[in-house]
């Protein structure tokens, strides 16, 4: 329970930083003519399903189509950040070979003006090998006027010794 509370607190801090950025927030800023797309939690939850379903196609191009131009992918099973379309396709070409399928275990969604953040924990099952990987994730999204696109995606395996973790007292 303490880990969940600590993770929720950390995610709240991350979101607060994004809200403070000029392009984030729940309403258009004074002097801006931006119109905010109305959305809700279910629509943002469905964006993971869209991404996960694109994994099931086995086609890297279908997965990469979910990402905005210039978006950043910090992947689960690679040490190399991916920024270009070609770099993302290369990552997914290898990642998709083991037929991954993701399942959300826990999440927090924050919605801003034409932006959203979905952070939490997920588990990947690799159907080709039977292996599973538990990981932390953050997807940030932007509304481009026609659809939601991923602007950043960070995914990292859970630390092996997370069961031993205890918060430090100050």
Long-range contacts (C-beta under 8 A, 24 or more apart in sequence): 2-167, 3-162, 3-165, 4-106, 6-167, 7-121, 7-136, 8-108, 11-108, 11-119, 11-138, 14-117, 14-119, 14-138, 15-110, 15-117, 18-110, 18-112, 18-115, 18-117, 18-140, 19-110, 19-112, 23-115, 24-112, 24-113, 24-115, 25-112, 25-113, 26-111, 26-112, 26-113, 27-113, 28-113, 34-113, 34-114, 36-113, 36-114, 37-114, 37-143, 39-111, 39-116, 39-143, 40-111, 41-109, 41-111, 43-148, 44-109, 44-111, 44-116, 44-118, 44-141, 44-148, 45-104, 45-107, 45-109, 45-118, 47-116, 47-118, 47-139, 47-141, 47-148, 47-150, 48-102, 48-104, 48-118, 48-139, 51-139, 51-150, 52-101, 52-102, 55-92, 55-96, 55-100, 55-101, 55-102, 56-101, 58-96, 58-99, 59-96, 60-88, 60-89, 60-90, 60-91, 60-92, 60-93, 60-96, 61-89, 63-88, 63-92, 63-96, 64-88, 64-89, 64-92, 66-149, 66-150, 67-149, 67-150, 67-151, 67-153, 68-142, 68-144, 68-149, 68-150, 68-151, 71-149, 71-150, 71-151, 71-152, 71-153, 72-151, 72-152, 72-153, 73-152, 73-153, 74-152, 74-153, 74-154, 74-155, 74-156, 75-153, 75-155, 76-124, 76-133, 76-135, 76-155, 76-156, 76-157, 77-133, 77-157, 97-128, 98-126, 98-127, 98-128, 98-129, 98-131, 99-126, 99-127, 99-128, 100-124, 100-125, 100-126, 100-127, 101-125, 101-127, 105-134, 114-142, 114-143, 115-140, 115-141, 115-142, 115-143, 116-140, 116-141, 116-148, 117-141, 121-158, 122-155, 133-157, 134-158
